[in-house]
């Protein structure tokens, strides 16, 4: 930077909020709304795709395998497009324009998903992948450029920024999930898009605050690059390197797209059989293994050309990347199998005092952080309103809407009551293991009263936040082991859904006989917010630990993170041992304590490992190769996400053939074994790192 740039830099830092420039908090809120929309959509996708097609809130009733295939490809691509987005920003658009382009594309993606057609879903996911590619790498690059002359404040800036990440994830999963599960899926997907739009507009209107920061780049000569990067050297790729990059990239992309396309649409982009019989190894898997071998050859071929110290450190990075893959395979079950476990096999209904305690805790959990972030908005408004009034007004509208939804959500939960409903049923005898079992089949259109049968009055339980009265006629529908209350609109819609599919209605009608205690059914998406909550709660503890004299080595942190992750799944394996193999979803449910403990262990494992990885890439790799190695790092995370979703999609199959306990034991063994292995490699890794700590 020249003196003019320094002067602008100093001017930028004059309007401060909490000791940092106001522009940091514009980025904070931009990232918050992007994470709100991303996690708000992410927490819904598997639940929506696998939910029954006929019900009070119908989904598409895909198999877990198909849903996992689609989500895995989406999640994998999310970590690959930022490599391209970073290059485009560096060469053409600059960071600020790249962020804005990403925001606009992602807004269109969320809008597309809210339509809820198959084409709009695929289009929406594609737009989100492209938009994330522009957004993800470049918003953090703006922060890096902002602190060029104050590098000592950069750690604090990133800490504040990542609080925005977690705040957005927290509120996105909570509010989008609540709207989707209580009102309808399109409301949840739509809310994610609304806040992405708000985030786009407030960032655009904040342009006067940034000056030249994040502006389009100026072309640099080799001499200028050498002046900025002390060890700058041209990192030439041979013709063979370029061919291998092209071939492996095409194979990887074809595999990612072929997996869901072949399972969902029956369209095969890769041959089903290649070199080997498909009974031995499927064609796509053989081709993918060949692609991985070529990529390994490419990486080894490039590494051996470097001097010893650089070569050794790059080998260390690759070893860490391998264990990062093994970490994300179990960790990303939170988006697939753990969502299904929370919905189908976890007891999420609380009554009486338990419901009251949950509502109070949930209120504090929601309102306290929202008050803190609103206060930050107030401070930002004081410092920057004169310069960027439009951006501040948009943010104020955002928070008005969030507060409105939060208050509505809390009122809904506090006012929900349990009701007993009397309905007509027929007693049916059956013999199970030599014992006569009497069950009661409700009289419905699908199960009318037969000649010679007599009915008996039975009681079912529903919950609603509507003020229902004793003697009032109501409708109910059995879904995942629980009867759902149907108002008149939902009764008509559900009856029409049955008719459209040529099926007879299974709606049960009855009369309310008793108004019982308060009841709350925790949403499936609520459990996903625990990760963000635990990160906020424990991040400072880990930060102090890493700064103390007891700071473990990188390999020991990795080992600890992986083992603690495995313990989380050990808890789930133990808790789900009460669910027999092949048990129907919703029939047998276990305590939510197991899921809460699992999320706690998983977050503690993440805090040990996840922040460490990128830090060591920046320390071990020379600046001239940092982009390449960050790309490889994101490739490792992409692979981990894809494998995680594919394995998570096998949850139903393994539950039928073995049990859920066996399924979760798989994810106990993988990270624990990996953790012990990387800990054993500690002496080797220290040697390869050549003094980097």
C-alpha positions in Angstrom: 0.0 0.0 0.0 1.1 3.6 -0.6 0.7 6.6 1.7 -2.7 7.4 0.3 -3.9 3.9 1.1 -2.5 4.3 4.6 -4.4 7.5 5.1 -7.6 5.8 4.0 -6.8 2.9 6.3 -6.5 5.3 9.3 -9.7 7.1 8.3 -11.5 3.7 8.2 -10.5 2.9 11.8 -11.8 6.3 13.2 -15.4 5.1 13.6 -14.9 2.3 16.1 -17.4 -0.1 17.7 -16.0 -2.2 20.6 -12.5 -1.2 19.6 -12.8 -2.2 16.0 -13.8 -0.3 12.8 -17.6 -0.1 12.1 -16.9 -1.9 8.8 -16.0 -5.1 10.7 -19.6 -5.2 12.1 -21.1 -4.6 8.7 -19.2 -7.8 7.7 -20.3 -9.4 10.9 -24.0 -8.9 10.1 -23.5 -9.8 6.4 -21.9 -13.1 7.5 -24.6 -13.6 10.1 -27.4 -13.3 7.6 -25.6 -15.6 5.1 -25.0 -18.2 7.8 -28.6 -17.7 9.0 -29.9 -18.6 5.5 -27.3 -21.4 4.9 -27.9 -23.2 8.2 -31.6 -22.5 8.1 -31.9 -24.3 4.8 -29.3 -27.0 5.7 -31.2 -28.1 8.8 -34.4 -28.6 6.8 -33.2 -30.4 3.7 -32.8 -34.0 4.9 -35.9 -33.7 7.1 -38.0 -32.3 4.3 -36.8 -34.8 1.7 -37.4 -37.9 3.8 -40.7 -36.8 5.5 -43.8 -38.8 4.5 -45.5 -37.5 1.4 -48.9 -37.7 3.2 -49.2 -35.9 6.5 -50.0 -32.7 8.3 -46.7 -31.2 6.9 -45.8 -33.5 4.0 -42.4 -33.9 2.5 -41.2 -35.9 -0.5 -40.7 -39.3 1.2 -37.3 -39.9 -0.4 -35.2 -42.7 0.9 -32.4 -41.7 3.3 -29.9 -43.0 0.7 -31.2 -40.7 -2.1 -31.5 -37.7 0.3 -27.9 -38.4 1.5 -26.6 -38.7 -2.0 -28.0 -35.3 -3.0 -27.0 -33.5 0.2 -23.5 -35.0 0.1 -22.9 -33.7 -3.5 -24.3 -30.3 -2.4 -22.1 -30.2 0.7 -19.0 -31.4 -1.2 -19.4 -28.8 -4.0 -19.8 -26.0 -1.3 -16.1 -26.5 -0.3 -14.8 -26.7 -3.9 -16.4 -23.6 -5.6 -14.7 -21.2 -3.1 -11.4 -22.1 -4.7 -12.6 -20.8 -8.0 -14.4 -17.8 -6.4 -11.2 -16.8 -4.7 -9.3 -16.8 -7.9 -12.0 -14.7 -9.7 -11.9 -12.2 -6.9 -8.1 -12.0 -6.9 -7.9 -11.6 -10.7 -11.1 -9.7 -11.7 -13.8 -8.5 -9.4 -12.1 -7.7 -6.1 -13.4 -9.1 -2.8 -16.3 -6.7 -2.2 -17.9 -7.2 -5.6 -17.4 -11.0 -5.3 -19.2 -11.0 -1.9 -22.1 -9.0 -3.4 -22.3 -11.3 -6.5 -22.4 -14.3 -4.1 -25.1 -12.7 -2.0 -27.4 -12.1 -5.0 -26.9 -15.6 -6.4 -27.6 -17.2 -3.0 -30.7 -15.1 -2.5 -32.0 -16.4 -5.9 -31.1 -19.9 -4.7 -33.2 -19.7 -1.5 -36.1 -18.2 -3.4 -36.0 -21.1 -5.9 -36.0 -23.7 -3.0 -39.1 -22.1 -1.4 -41.1 -23.0 -4.5 -40.8 -26.7 -3.6 -40.7 -28.4 -7.0 -38.0 -30.8 -8.0 -36.6 -28.5 -10.6 -36.6 -25.5 -8.3 -34.9 -27.6 -5.6 -32.0 -28.6 -7.9 -31.7 -25.1 -9.4 -31.7 -23.6 -5.8 -29.0 -25.9 -4.6 -26.9 -25.1 -7.7 -27.3 -21.4 -7.2 -26.3 -21.8 -3.5 -23.2 -23.7 -4.5 -22.1 -21.0 -7.0 -23.0 -18.1 -4.7 -21.1 -19.7 -1.8 -18.1 -20.0 -4.0 -18.1 -16.2 -4.5 -19.0 -15.3 -0.9 -17.1 -17.7 1.4 -13.5 -17.0 0.6 -13.8 -13.3 0.0 -15.6 -11.9 3.0 -12.7 -13.1 5.2 -10.3 -11.7 2.7 -11.8 -8.2 3.2 -11.1 -8.5 7.0 -7.5 -9.5 6.2 -7.1 -6.4 4.0 -8.8 -4.2 6.6 -6.1 -5.0 9.2 -3.1 -4.7 7.0 -1.5 -2.1 9.3 -2.9 -3.5 12.5 -2.1 -7.2 12.3 -2.1 -7.5 16.1 -5.8 -6.8 16.2 -6.6 -9.3 13.5 -7.2 -12.3 15.9 -9.7 -10.2 17.9 -11.4 -9.2 14.6 -11.8 -12.8 13.5 -13.1 -13.8 16.9 -15.9 -11.2 16.6 -16.5 -12.2 13.0 -16.9 -15.9 13.9 -19.3 -15.0 16.7 -21.4 -13.7 13.8 -21.0 -17.0 12.1 -22.3 -18.9 15.1 -25.1 -16.4 15.8 -26.4 -16.7 12.3 -26.2 -20.5 12.4 -28.0 -20.5 15.8 -30.9 -18.3 14.8 -31.2 -19.7 11.3 -31.6 -23.3 12.5 -33.9 -22.3 15.3 -36.3 -19.9 13.4 -36.2 -21.5 9.9 -36.6 -24.9 11.5 -39.5 -23.8 13.7 -41.4 -22.2 10.9 -40.8 -25.1 8.6 -41.9 -27.8 11.1 -44.8 -25.8 12.6 -46.2 -23.9 9.6 -44.8 -25.4 6.4 -41.5 -26.2 4.6 -41.8 -23.3 2.2 -42.0 -20.9 5.1 -38.7 -22.2 6.4 -36.9 -22.1 3.1 -38.5 -18.7 2.3 -37.4 -17.2 5.6 -33.8 -18.2 4.8 -34.1 -16.4 1.5 -35.6 -13.3 3.1 -32.7 -12.8 5.4 -30.2 -13.5 2.6 -31.8 -10.7 0.7 -31.6 -8.3 3.7 -27.9 -9.2 4.1 -27.3 -8.4 0.5 -29.0 -5.0 0.6 -27.3 -3.9 3.9 -23.9 -4.9 2.5 -24.5 -3.0 -0.7 -25.7 0.1 1.1 -22.6 0.1 3.3 -20.2 0.6 0.4 -19.3 4.2 1.4 -17.8 2.9 4.6 -15.1 0.7 2.9 -13.4 3.1 0.5 -10.9 1.1 -1.6 -10.9 -1.9 0.8 -11.9 -5.0 -1.2 -11.8 -3.0 -4.5 -11.0 -4.7 -7.8 -7.3 -5.6 -7.9 -4.5 -3.8 -9.8 -2.4 -5.9 -12.1 1.0 -6.7 -10.5 4.3 -7.4 -12.3 6.6 -10.2 -11.1 8.8 -7.6 -9.4 5.8 -6.1 -7.5 4.7 -9.6 -6.4 8.3 -10.3 -5.2 8.2 -7.1 -3.1 5.0 -8.2 -1.4 5.9 -11.9 -1.0 9.5 -12.2 0.1 10.0 -15.8 -1.2 8.0 -15.3 -4.3 8.9 -17.8 -7.1 7.0 -18.8 -10.1 5.4 -22.1 -9.3 5.3 -23.6 -12.7 3.1 -26.5 -13.6 4.3 -29.0 -16.2 2.1 -30.2 -19.1 1.6 -33.5 -17.2 0.6 -31.6 -14.1 -2.0 -29.6 -16.0 -3.4 -32.8 -17.7 -3.6 -34.6 -14.4 -5.4 -31.6 -12.7 -7.9 -31.5 -15.6 -8.5 -35.3 -15.6 -8.9 -35.6 -11.8 -11.1 -32.5 -11.6 -13.4 -34.0 -14.3 -13.6 -37.4 -12.6 -14.3 -35.8 -9.2 -17.0 -33.6 -10.6 -18.6 -36.5 -12.6 -18.6 -38.7 -9.5 -20.2 -35.9 -7.3 -23.0 -35.3 -9.9 -23.4 -39.0 -11.0 -24.1 -40.2 -7.4 -27.5 -38.4 -6.9 -28.4 -38.3 -10.5 -28.0 -42.1 -10.9 -29.9 -42.9 -7.6 -32.7 -40.4 -8.0 -33.1 -40.1 -11.7 -31.7 -43.3 -13.0 -29.3 -41.4 -15.3 -25.8 -42.7 -15.3 -23.0 -40.2 -16.2 -20.4 -42.9 -15.5 -20.6 -46.5 -16.7 -22.1 -48.9 -14.2 -19.3 -51.4 -15.0 -15.7 -50.5 -15.7 -12.7 -52.9 -15.8 -14.2 -55.0 -13.0 -17.5 -56.7 -12.6 -20.0 -54.4 -11.0 -20.7 -57.2 -8.4 -17.0 -56.7 -7.3 -16.8 -52.9 -7.6 -19.2 -50.6 -9.3 -18.0 -48.6 -12.4 -18.2 -45.2 -10.7 -16.3 -46.4 -7.7 -13.5 -47.9 -9.9 -13.2 -44.7 -11.9 -13.2 -42.6 -8.7 -10.4 -44.8 -7.2 -8.4 -44.3 -10.4 -9.0 -40.6 -10.1 -7.8 -40.6 -6.5 -4.7 -42.5 -7.5 -3.9 -40.0 -10.3 -4.4 -37.1 -7.9 -2.1 -38.7 -5.4 0.5 -39.2 -8.1 0.1 -35.5 -9.0 0.5 -34.3 -5.4 3.6 -36.6 -4.8 5.1 -35.5 -8.1 4.9 -31.8 -7.2 6.0 -32.2 -3.6 9.2 -34.1 -4.4 10.3 -31.0 -6.5 10.6 -28.8 -3.4 13.5 -28.4 -1.1 13.5 -30.7 1.9 12.0 -28.4 4.6 9.2 -27.2 2.4 8.6 -30.8 1.2 8.4 -32.2 4.7 6.0 -29.5 5.9 3.7 -30.1 2.9 3.7 -33.8 3.8 2.6 -32.9 7.3 -0.2 -30.8 5.9 -1.4 -33.7 3.8 -1.3 -36.0 6.8 -3.4 -33.5 8.7 -5.8 -33.2 5.8 -6.3 -37.0 5.8 -7.3 -37.0 9.4 -9.5 -34.0 8.7 -11.5 -36.2 6.3 -11.8 -38.8 9.0 -13.1 -36.2 11.4 -15.7 -34.8 9.1 -17.1 -38.2 8.2 -18.7 -38.6 11.7 -19.0 -34.9 12.4 -21.3 -34.2 9.4 -23.7 -36.9 10.5 -25.4 -33.9 12.2 -26.9 -33.0 8.8 -28.1 -36.4 7.9 -28.4 -39.4 10.2 -28.7 -37.4 13.4 -31.6 -35.4 11.9 -33.4 -38.6 11.2 -32.6 -40.0 14.6 -33.9 -36.8 16.3 -37.1 -37.0 14.3 -37.9 -40.7 14.3 -36.3 -42.2 17.4 -36.0 -39.4 20.0 -38.7 -38.6 22.6 -39.2 -34.9 22.0 -42.4 -34.4 23.9 -42.4 -32.7 27.3 -45.4 -32.1 29.5 -46.2 -30.3 32.8 -43.2 -28.9 34.7 -40.8 -30.4 32.2 -42.4 -28.4 29.4 -42.4 -25.2 31.6 -38.7 -25.7 32.4 -37.8 -26.2 28.7 -39.8 -23.1 27.7 -38.0 -21.0 30.2 -34.6 -22.3 29.3 -35.4 -21.9 25.6 -36.5 -18.3 26.2 -33.3 -17.5 27.9 -31.3 -19.3 25.2 -33.0 -17.3 22.5 -33.5 -13.9 24.0 -30.2 -13.3 25.8 -28.0 -13.7 22.7 -30.5 -11.7 20.6 -30.4 -8.9 23.2 -26.5 -8.9 23.0 -26.5 -8.7 19.2 -29.2 -6.0 19.1 -27.0 -4.0 21.5 -24.1 -4.4 19.0 -26.5 -3.2 16.2 -27.3 -0.1 18.4 -23.6 0.7 18.8 -23.0 0.3 15.1 -25.9 2.6 14.4 -24.5 5.3 16.7 -21.1 5.2 14.9 -22.1 4.8 11.3 -25.7 6.1 10.7 -24.5 9.4 9.3 -22.3 7.6 6.7 -24.5 4.6 5.8 -28.1 5.3 7.0 -29.6 2.9 4.5 -27.6 -0.1 5.7 -28.5 0.6 9.3 -32.2 1.0 8.5 -32.2 -2.4 6.7 -30.4 -4.0 9.7 -33.1 -2.5 12.0 -35.8 -4.0 9.8 -34.0 -7.4 10.0 -33.9 -7.4 13.8 -37.5 -6.2 14.0 -38.5 -9.2 12.0 -36.3 -11.6 14.0 -37.7 -10.2 17.3 -41.3 -10.7 15.9 -40.7 -14.3 14.9 -38.9 -15.1 18.2 -41.8 -13.6 20.3 -44.4 -15.5 18.2 -42.4 -18.7 18.6 -42.1 -18.4 22.3 -45.8 -17.5 22.7 -46.7 -20.6 20.6 -44.7 -22.9 22.8 -45.9 -21.4 26.1 -49.6 -21.7 25.0 -49.5 -25.2 23.7 -51.7 -27.7 25.7 -52.4 -31.4 25.6 -55.9 -32.7 24.9 -57.5 -36.1 25.3 -59.7 -37.0 22.3 -62.3 -39.8 22.4 -62.7 -41.7 19.2 -64.4 -44.9 17.9 -62.2 -48.0 17.4 -62.5 -51.8 16.9 -60.6 -54.3 19.1 -58.4 -56.6 17.0 -56.7 -59.7 18.4 -53.4 -60.9 17.1 -50.9 -63.6 18.3 -47.2 -62.5 18.8 -44.7 -65.0 20.2 -47.5 -67.2 21.4 -49.2 -64.4 23.3 -52.6 -62.9 22.4 -52.3 -59.1 21.9 -55.4 -56.8 21.7 -54.9 -53.6 19.7 -57.5 -51.0 18.6 -57.9 -49.9 15.1 -59.6 -46.4 14.7 -62.6 -46.1 12.4 -61.6 -44.1 9.3 -62.4 -44.0 5.7 -59.6 -46.5 5.1 -60.8 -48.8 7.9 -64.6 -48.6 8.0 -66.8 -50.6 10.5 -67.4 -54.1 9.1 -70.6 -56.1 9.5 -70.8 -57.8 12.8 -68.2 -55.6 14.4 -68.8 -53.4 17.4 -66.9 -50.3 18.3 -65.4 -49.2 21.6 -64.5 -45.7 22.7 -60.7 -45.1 23.0 -58.6 -42.1 24.0 -55.8 -40.5 21.9 -53.7 -37.5 22.8 -53.1 -34.4 20.7 -51.4 -31.1 21.3 -52.3 -27.6 20.0 -51.8 -24.0 20.8 -55.3 -23.3 19.7 -57.8 -22.8 22.5 -59.8 -26.0 22.0 -62.9 -26.8 24.2 -64.3 -30.0 25.8 -66.9 -31.4 23.4 -65.4 -29.9 20.3 -65.0 -32.2 17.3 -61.5 -32.5 16.0 -59.4 -34.4 13.4 -56.2 -36.2 14.1 -53.6 -38.1 12.0 -51.1 -40.7 13.1 -47.5 -39.7 12.1 -44.3 -41.2 13.4 -46.1 -42.8 16.4 -47.9 -39.6 17.5 -51.3 -38.2 16.6 -51.2 -34.7 15.0 -54.1 -32.3 15.5 -55.7 -31.2 12.2 -57.6 -27.9 12.0 -60.3 -27.6 9.3 -57.9 -26.4 6.6 -55.4 -29.2 7.3 -58.2 -31.8 7.3 -59.4 -30.7 3.9 -55.9 -30.6 2.5 -54.9 -34.0 3.9 -58.1 -35.6 2.6 -57.4 -34.1 -0.8 -53.8 -35.5 -0.7 -55.2 -39.0 0.0 -57.7 -38.6 -2.8 -55.1 -37.4 -5.3 -53.0 -40.5 -4.7 -56.0 -42.8 -5.0 -55.9 -43.7 -1.3 -58.6 -43.8 1.3 -58.2 -41.3 4.2 -56.8 -42.4 7.5 -57.9 -39.2 9.3 -59.4 -40.0 12.7 -62.2 -37.9 14.0 -63.3 -37.6 17.6 -64.3 -35.3 20.4 -62.3 -33.6 23.0 -63.0 -35.0 26.5 -60.3 -33.3 28.6 -57.9 -30.3 28.5 -54.7 -31.4 30.1 -51.4 -29.8 31.1 -49.0 -27.7 29.1 -47.1 -29.6 26.5 -44.3 -28.8 24.1 -42.9 -30.9 21.3 -39.3 -29.9 20.6 -38.6 -29.4 16.9 -36.1 -31.7 15.2 -34.1 -28.6 14.1 -33.7 -27.4 17.8 -31.1 -30.0 18.5 -28.9 -28.7 15.7 -28.5 -25.3 17.5 -26.7 -27.0 20.3 -23.5 -27.1 18.3 -23.5 -23.3 18.0 -24.5 -22.8 21.6 -21.7 -25.1 22.9 -19.2 -23.4 20.7 -20.1 -20.0 22.2 -20.1 -21.5 25.7 -16.7 -23.3 25.5 -14.6 -21.4 22.9 -13.0 -19.1 25.4 -12.0 -22.0 27.6 -10.2 -23.7 24.7 -8.6 -20.4 23.6 -7.1 -20.0 27.1 -6.0 -23.6 27.1 -4.1 -23.2 23.8 -2.4 -20.1 25.2 -1.3 -21.8 28.4 1.9 -23.8 29.1 -0.3 -27.0 28.8 -0.9 -26.3 25.1 -0.8 -29.7 23.3 0.9 -30.3 19.9 -1.0 -30.2 16.7 -1.2 -34.1 16.5 -2.3 -34.3 20.1 -5.1 -31.7 19.5 -6.2 -33.8 16.5 -6.1 -37.0 18.5 -8.1 -35.5 21.3 -10.7 -34.0 18.9 -11.2 -37.3 17.1 -11.4 -39.4 20.3 -13.9 -36.9 21.9 -15.9 -37.0 18.7 -16.0 -40.8 18.9 -17.2 -40.6 22.6 -20.2 -38.6 21.3 -21.2 -41.5 19.1 -20.5 -44.0 21.8 -23.2 -42.2 23.9 -25.6 -42.4 21.0 -24.8 -46.1 20.4 -25.5 -46.8 24.1 -28.7 -44.7 24.1 -30.1 -46.2 21.0 -29.4 -49.8 22.2 -33.0 -49.9 23.5 -34.3 -49.5 19.9 -34.6 -53.0 18.3 -33.4 -53.7 14.8 -36.1 -53.0 12.2 -38.2 -51.0 14.7 -40.7 -48.8 12.9 -40.0 -45.0 13.0 -41.8 -43.3 15.9 -42.8 -46.5 17.7 -39.8 -46.7 20.1 -38.2 -43.5 21.2 -35.3 -42.8 23.6 -34.5 -39.9 25.9 -33.3 -36.7 24.3 -30.4 -36.6 26.8 -28.4 -38.9 24.6 -28.6 -36.6 21.6 -27.8 -33.5 23.7 -24.7 -35.3 25.2 -23.6 -36.4 21.7 -23.8 -32.8 20.4 -21.8 -31.6 23.5 -19.0 -34.2 22.8 -19.0 -33.4 19.0 -18.6 -29.7 19.7 -15.8 -30.2 22.1 -14.1 -32.4 19.5 -14.6 -29.7 16.9 -13.1 -27.0 19.1 -10.0 -29.2 19.5 -9.5 -29.9 15.8 -11.3 -27.6 13.4 -9.7 -24.2 14.2 -6.2 -25.9 14.4 -6.2 -27.3 10.8 -6.4 -24.0 8.8 -4.0 -22.4 11.3 -1.3 -25.0 10.6 -1.8 -24.7 6.8 -0.9 -21.0 7.1 2.1 -21.8 9.3 3.5 -24.7 7.4 3.1 -23.6 3.8 5.2 -20.9 2.1 3.1 -17.9 1.0 3.7 -18.6 -2.7 1.8 -21.9 -2.3 -0.8 -20.9 0.3 -3.7 -20.8 -2.2 -2.9 -24.3 -3.6 -2.7 -25.9 -0.1 -5.9 -24.1 1.1 -7.5 -25.6 -2.0 -6.3 -29.0 -1.0 -7.6 -28.4 2.5 -11.1 -27.6 1.3 -10.9 -30.6 -1.0 -10.3 -32.8 2.1 -13.4 -31.2 3.8 -15.4 -31.8 0.6 -14.4 -35.4 0.5 -15.3 -35.8 4.2 -18.7 -34.2 3.6 -19.5 -36.4 0.7 -18.6 -39.6 2.4 -20.4 -38.5 5.6 -23.7 -38.0 3.7 -23.3 -41.2 1.7 -22.8 -43.2 5.0 -25.5 -41.2 6.7 -27.9 -42.2 4.0 -27.4 -45.9 5.0 -29.0 -45.3 8.4 -32.3 -46.9 7.5 -30.7 -49.9 5.8 -28.4 -50.6 8.8 -31.3 -50.1 11.2 -33.3 -52.7 9.5 -30.5 -55.3 9.1 -28.6 -54.7 12.3 -29.6 -51.8 14.6 -29.1 -48.1 15.2 -26.7 -48.9 17.9 -24.5 -50.7 15.4 -24.8 -47.8 13.0 -23.5 -45.3 15.6 -20.8 -47.7 16.7 -19.3 -47.4 13.2 -18.8 -43.7 13.9 -17.4 -44.4 17.3 -14.7 -46.7 16.0 -13.6 -44.6 13.0 -12.7 -41.4 14.9 -11.3 -43.2 18.0 -9.0 -45.3 15.9 -7.9 -42.3 13.9 -7.4 -40.3 17.0 -5.1 -42.9 18.5 -3.2 -43.2 15.2 -2.6 -39.5 14.8 -1.4 -39.2 18.4 1.0 -42.0 17.8 2.3 -40.1 14.8 3.1 -37.1 16.9 7.0 -37.6 16.9 7.0 -38.0 13.1 4.8 -35.0 12.6 6.9 -32.8 14.8 10.0 -33.8 12.8 8.2 -33.0 9.5 7.1 -29.6 10.8 10.7 -28.5 11.4 10.1 -26.4 14.4 6.7 -24.9 13.5 4.5 -24.9 16.6 
